[in-house]
Amino acid sequence: METDTIAAIATGLSNSAISIVRISGRDSIKIADSIVFLGDGKSLDQCKTHTVHHGWICDGKEIIDEVLIVFMKAPHTYTGEDTIEINCHGGSFVTARILETAVKYGARPAQPGEFTKRAFLNGKMDLSQAEAVGDLISSKNELALKNSIRQLKGSLKGSIIKIREEILYEIAFIESALDDPEHISLEGYPERLDAIVKRLCACLEKMIDTFHEGKLVKEGIQTVILGRPNAGKSSLMNMLLGEERAIVTDIEGTTRDTLEAQINLRGILLNIVDTAGIRKTEDFVEKIGVSRAMKSAEQADLIIYVADSSREPDAGDEEILSFIKDKQAVVLLNKSDLRPVYTEEELRQKTSHPVISFSVKDGTGIDRLETELESMFFLGKIQPDQEVLITNIRHKKELKEALASLHRVKKSIADHMPEDFYSIDLTDAYEHLGFILGESIGEDLVNEIFSKFCMGK
């Protein structure tokens, strides 16, 4: 376990009103007393923990900045160690100068994620909660933020602990019965264990099944806009973005390549791709654009097909309708502000997907689109507050391993195997669930997880 003292800038490296330099470790107070001059002349060691003090950062006799010092004694800190937070003026140069001074007087520059790593190693949080800190920082929408907070508060931890406690009880019962068969009977136990394992399997399966939804919440829905030339695809993208990103003209084939952007639509993150219009063409460059459009659509979670209600459907429209037949898609019947050549009902008869009358020009239909996406991807529940939502591939892997172990227990019961076979696979399931919380996990994996964090966290 690390015992040296680390320091890092805990805020963004840019000019701002305030910056924070964080120091954590056994020599934090000693180092801070070497570089901090408090207005009342006290040393920090004489101050009450979890208090804020006015002072100056000095390198010898040179004053670097006027600051506020937050003083926190272990163990009631983020890392579980003595911690000093220096709130200084936000200039990037002055902040870096304060960090250099802390290092000069005994601190070591922190590695990415090292403060949170120490919080984990010191038992302030389990590994699933530590990973939630990283997810919280990188969250890009309200859903991802709420899910990260729930996990940080222990939603996943609580569920895993409850399942492990049940498994551990059964392991202990089997071992006790095998050690003392005269006083503890295993008669009828396989049937009782089978019912317990069946219920635990259902719990794990339910958690694993949330991964697809959790991945969409965390990373966003891969969305491709398809349509024939001049159907309004680029105009739709510009409207959703609220800026003129895509070039829009009356000339067919203006969009030759894919254009990507992220859009937050009522808390739903769309990784959206505008594509070239789908049509037969002899233009070599446009052919490449059409090919890329279809390739992007093949890999998409969602396709938004923009149909032009002011023009009769052509071969391009028919090709798109055929392509999206078995895919997750929504159809926007655009230009509803103009006289339609065909109606929403007529288009609905050609597709099994939702059809929404839409006008990019005046924004008509946007509310229906948002509601439809909520229903398609989140079962109409945009904030599943009480649900454990798996967003981490590592967690999914360990849950599946634990589930496989429990299935082996069920098979052993069905095959009338000796009870010690049950114990072996129950122990395996118990250990895999423990890996999610960080128990018995290798140092290399711990370092890999925290290396993805930002500096200062």
Secondary structure, DSSP 8 states (H G I E B T S, - for coil): ---S-EEEE-S-SS-EEEEEEEEESTTHHHHHHHHEEETT---GGGS-SSEEEEEEEEETTEEEEEEEEEEE-TTSSSSSS-EEEEEEEE-HHHHHHHHHHHHHTT-EE--TTHHHHHHHHTTSS-HHHHHHHHHHHH--SHHHHHHHHHHHTTHHHHHHHHHHHHHHHHHHHHHHHHH-TTTS--TTHHHHHHHHHHHHHHHHHHHHHTHHHHHHHHH-EEEEEE-STTSSHHHHHHHHHTS--S---SSTT---S-EEEEEEETTEEEEEEE---------HHHHHHHHHHHHHHHT-SEEEEEEETTS---HHHHHHHHHTTTS-EEEEEE-TTS--SS-HHHHHTT-SS-EEE-BTTTTBTHHHHHHHHHHHHHTT-S--TTS-----HHHHHHHHHHHHHHHHHHHHHHTT--HHHHHHHHHHHHHHHHHHHTTT--HHHHHHHHHTS-TT-
